[in-house]
Amino acid sequence: MDVEILNKKDNRLLERKELNLKVLFEANKATPKLNEMKNAITAKLNLNPPLTIIDNINQPFGVHYSEVYAKEYDNENAMNVETRPVLKKNLGDERTNAILGVKKKKKLKGKKKAAALAKAKK
């Protein structure tokens, strides 16, 4: 895959770099998956993979390239401005919950569940 930078913007307020890219791939093959495209982009442009988010992939009909909108954050704390679906698509559930600060709730059973419900009613 070849990667061309169409536009690069440094967004200091949100602590990220915004990239508009053109990713060329082989003819007569399907559009590469998000992870394959992310790996190719981070390798070619020397970006940090855990801090890189691919927001949008636009595939025009009948051509062998994709227009990609990607963001590289300066640190993990700055990534909390991203929406949950975008983070989940790029990073998975566990890292998304860690970035957004969501804790898993424990499922209670039996007497503990009844005690918790009684306490909540008071």
C-alpha positions, 0 to 999 in steps of 0.5 A: 500500500502506498500512502500520500498525505493530502493535508496535515493540520496540527490541532494544538487545542485538542493535542493532535495532528489531523491527516487527510490521506490517500491510500493506494492499494492493489487493483482487483482486491477488496478494500483493506480492513481498518487494522491493515490500513492503520498498520500501513499508515503508521509504518509509512508515516512513522506514527505511534500506533496506540495513539493513532485513530482512523476516523473515516475511510471513504472508498469512491466507486471504481477506483483503487484508492481510499481517502482516509481521515486519521488523527494522531494524539500527543497523549492518551488523555487527549483521546477522551474527546473521541466518541465511544464507537470510534475508539471501540472500532480502533482500540477495542473495548478494554482500552476504550473503557480505560480511556473514557474512565468507565468501570465494569459493574460486578453482577451480584447474585443471590443474597448480595443482589437482594441486599443491594436492591434493598439498600437502593430502595431506602 
